[in-house]
């Protein structure tokens, strides 16, 4: 019996309605709000956002975290994935341990790292007992911007590398082994096999992981709030402040549209730079 032609559309209709109601409609409303001022179309909200005292710092801090954390996460996840291919015993346990951060919320992870890095935290306690410092050091203040940035980057790497790792691990498990075996027979070194065979075949998974991780990194909020507070403004935290403290919904919407535009631009960049040839997709 032939399936009704409308069946596929009926099956995806609930998901489509859900996404429309909870994503598309609010997105359009936010975009309209960002470009309206006093009921008329205007760039006033964009202008007020750009002239905000913390705008340049928020924009710079966001890009610094993304440009530092995302490449390090990719490199670390690749190393973890390749290491896991060589392990036979305890492999499932290792995957489980490395995936633990996936079950921890952003804010909870930020509070954990705050307990480690604050003035009376574990790091200062250990350094003091080892005699490496004479008094508690401040790592998370406006007087130590480099240490604060490093702390947030390290915390982000710890919290979110597991996302990239899981995607790459799934991709590696689908790679055909024949290519590497043939290269090994012809005398290719492990590094040559990794660079010329594994990485090209893994490109679709790398593309997916980078898109997801970069978009989430641009939306970073809880980690920066927990560790830096007002000392480390990011784009989403400034949108939050405009919404709830300044009650300026137009500027908050402008921040949201800016984050969305940057995320879309990054996604398009990855789609072009890491596009997969048709024969490889097949």
C-alpha positions, -999 to +999 in steps of 0.1 A: +000+000+000+014+034-010+019+059+017-001+091+014+018+120-001+009+143+028+022+119+054+058+133+056+044+168+060+019+157+087+048+140+106+069+171+107+040+195+113+042+194+151+079+202+151+074+230+125+046+245+146+067+242+178+097+260+161+075+286+146+058+295+179+088+294+201+116+306+177+105+322+145+077+345+158+099+358+188+128+362+164+107+384+140+093+404+170+128+410+183+140+422+150+111+445+146+116+459+181+153+465+174+146+486+144+116+506+158+119+536+180+088+555+191+066+534+168+086+544+137+113+525+118+146+538+130+182+530+138+179+547+171+182+515+191+213+505+172+228+539+177+222+538+215+236+503+216+268+514+198+272+544+221+267+523+253+296+527+277+303+489+278+296+481+241+331+481+229+343+461+259+315+436+256+321+431+218+359+427+224+355+404+253+330+382+234+353+378+204+384+372+226+367+343+243+354+329+211+387+332+192+407+317+221+383+290+234+369+275+202+402+266+184+416+252+217+384+232+222+386+218+187+423+209+191+417+193+225+386+174+213+406+161+182+433+149+205+409+132+229+391+115+199+423+103+184+436+090+217+403+072+223+408+053+190+439+037+204+424+026+237+408-008+241+402-012+278+382+013+298+371+032+267+335+035+277+345+047+312+368+074+296+340+086+273+317+088+303+342+108+324+350+132+295+312+138+289+304+147+325+306+185+318+277+181+294+254+174+324+264+206+342+247+239+336+266+270+326+259+288+359+267+257+380+300+254+362+307+291+366+301+288+404+324+258+406+352+277+389+344+308+411+350+286+442+384+276+427+396+310+416+382+336+441+405+352+467+398+325+493+394+297+467+411+264+463+438+276+439+450+303+463+449+278+492+470+253+474+495+279+462+498+293+497+504+259+513+530+252+487+547+284+496+544+299+461+524+329+473+526+350+505+490+361+504+459+355+484+460+367+448+431+383+431+425+366+398+390+379+389+391+416+393+393+446+368+429+450+379+438+417+364+421+416+330+444+390+315+439+366+344+402+372+343+401+364+305+423+334+310+400+321+338+369+324+317+386+308+287+398+279+308+364+275+324+347+275+290+371+249+276+364+227+306+327+231+303+321+229+266+349+208+250+327+177+256+302+190+231+329+191+203+343+158+215+310+139+213+304+152+178+339+143+166+337+109+182+305+101+164+321+112+131+353+092+137+333+060+143+317+064+108+350+067+090+359+038+067+391+020+079+401+009+044+417+042+036+440+043+066+449+007+062+459+012+026+479+043+035+497+023+063+505-004+038+521+021+015+543+035+044+524+066+055+533+078+089+506+082+116+508+120+112+504+117+074+474+094+078+459+119+103+464+150+081+457+135+047+430+110+055+414+114+089+410+152+089+396+155+053+371+127+060+362+142+094+355+176+078+317+174+080+318+166+117+343+194+123+321+218+105+291+208+126+310+210+158+325+244+150+291+259+140+274+246+171+302+256+195+308+290+180+272+300+181+269+289+217+302+307+226+288+340+212+257+334+234+279+330+265+264+347+296+263+326+328+300+318+329+311+354+323+285+366+349+297+341+376+334+348+372+336+383+360+303+401+367+304+437+356+342+434+353+338+413+322+309+425+301+299+403+271+272+410+245+245+388+260+251+403+295+247+438+281+214+427+265+203+414+299+213+446+316+195+467+290+164+446+294+161+442+332+180+471+347+177+499+322+142+487+309+154+496+274+138+468+254+148+483+221+185+483+230+182+448+244+166+437+211+195+454+192+220+434+212+201+402+204+200+410+167+237+417+167+245+384+184+223+366+158+239+384+129+274+375+141+263+339+146+248+337+111+280+352+096+302+327+115+280+298+103+282+309+067+320+313+070+322+277+083+299+264+055+320+280+029+355+273+044+347+237+053+324+227+025+325+190+017+328+179-019+298+162-034+316+128-039+326+128-002+291+135+009+278+106-011 
